[in-house]
């Protein structure tokens, strides 16, 4: 919930714009001297006018979104790992039976 609220408040995007938003549309802008994220450019699809535009989000919103994406990726990887372990277990059981 926090990543959504922070992104919507700092960028001003509409709820329907989330349907078209992908991680590749969020580009961090870094400080050249210390490489810290100072903002992020976000490309948004305007559902009202059917046009793309860009906006900016705060570093806090960017890091919050990045943390959520990392959590999601780790969850998906664990699900895939459990799926393949289950398949290997079933295959080994069938090999032993034959």
Buried (B, 14 or more C-beta within 10 A) or exposed (E): EEBBEBBBEBBEBEEEBBEBBEEEBBEBEBEEEEEEBBBBBBBBBBBEEEEEEEBBBBBBBBBBBBEBEEEEEEEEEEEEEEEEEEEEEEEEEEEEEE
